[in-house]
Amino acid sequence: MRRAQRPATAIGARVAVRRTVAMVSLLLAVGCSAGPDVTAGESDNGGHIELDTGDTFDIVIGDDYSTSNAQWRDEERHDTAVLKYLGSKYEPDRTPPGGSHSGTFTSRYEAVTAGTVHVTLVQEDNSNPPHVARRYALDVTVH
């Protein structure tokens, strides 16, 4: 027995709805997600923090790309089985807590499993080889 075909407009509408639902889900997961469980700032540089498995963790530091022409990046040398890098963002008009920079760089992570890692962020320009302007390092223990 042959199944009746749906009109092309119905199929197109279903595809459009699926795409819309997928985009809304993505925006909710990334752009509108809840705040982090733990936040580290400038004063935590060189320090140590502790997280529980499943926690989200942000490093929020001052950044003024318009004057420094240097960008922050995660060196990603830590064990990603312990602490997973979720992404970063630069907000040019947001002043960091207790900071004097005109912008903010945020790097987000998720605590995946128990262990201790050393996270290093570097702020470097686009020279070849790159010039490192600043470093930020933090030991993270996940329980």
N, C-alpha and C positions, 0 to 999 in steps of 0.2 A: 504494500500500500504506500502510495506516495504522499508525503506530507505537503500540505498547502504552503505555498511561499507567501511571505509577508510582503506588502508593498515596500518599495525602496525607501519611501519616506519614513515608514515605521522603523526600518532597520537603521536609517541615518539618525533618527531621533534617539533610538536606544544607544547608539554609539556616542552621540553628543552628551547624553545624560551620564554615561559611564565616564567619559572624559571629564565632565564637570565634577562628578563625585570624586574622581581621582585627584584632580587639582585642589579641590577644597580640602581633602584629606591631607595632601602634601602641605598646604599652607597652614593647616592646624598643627601638624606635627612639627614644622620648622619655625614658622613665623609667629605663631601664637602659642607656643608651648609654654608650660609653666616655668617659672623662674628656677634657677639652680637651687639645689639643696645646700651647697657650700660655695662661697665666693672668696677668692684670694685677690689681694690688690698689691700695690707698689710696696707696702710695708712688709709683705710676706715674702718678698724676694730673698732667696737663700734659706728659707725656712722649711717647715714640715707641716703637713696637714694630714688628717685622718678622715676617711670616708667609709660609709657602709656600702656593701654591694648593692648596686642599683641606683645609687645617688648620682645626680648630675652635678657637675662642678665647673665653675667658670673662673678663669683668670681674667681680671679686668684691670687694664693698665692704660696710662696716659699715652697718647699718640698725637702727633701734629705733623701729618704727612706733608701738608702744604709748605712747611718750613724745613723739614728734615729730608724730604724726598727719599725716605727709607721706609720699608714695610716690615711688619712683624710676620714671622712664620714659625711654626712648630718644627723643631729639628726631627721630630718623630723617631727618636732613637730609643724610646722606652718600649716596654713590653705591652703591646696593644691587647694582649689577652687579659691583662690586669686593668688597664685604663685605655678606653677607646676614644680616639679623637673624633669629635662630631662635627667640627667646623669652626669657622671664625667669622667675625664681622668687624668692620671699621665704621664708627659713627663720628663724622667730623664735627658735629655740633653738640656732642654730649661730653661734659666735663666729668672725668672720673672722680669717684669719692675721695675727698681729701687731696685732689690733684689740682695742678695749675695748667695742664695742657688744654688745648681747645678741642681735642678729640679723644676718643676712647677706642681701644682695641680690645675685643673680647674673644677668648679662645675657650670653647666648650668641650667637655669630656664626660664620659660615662664610666662609673666604676663597675667593672665587669666581674672580677673574681678576686679573691684574697691575694695579697702580695704587696710589695713596695717597689715603686718606680721613681726615676728621676726625670722630671719634665723640664725641657729647656726650650725657651723661645728666644729667637734672635731677631733684632731689628737691623736690616741691612739694605743697602742701596742696590742699584742695578748695574754697578760697575762690573768689570771682568778682570780679576776676580772680585766678588762683592766685598764691600767694606762694611764691617760689623760696627754699628753705632752703639748698640746696647744689647745686654743679655738679661734674661730673666730665668731663674732656675728655682725649682721647688721639688722637694721630696714628697711623694704621696703614698700613704699606706692605706690599702683597702682591706677592711675586715669582713 
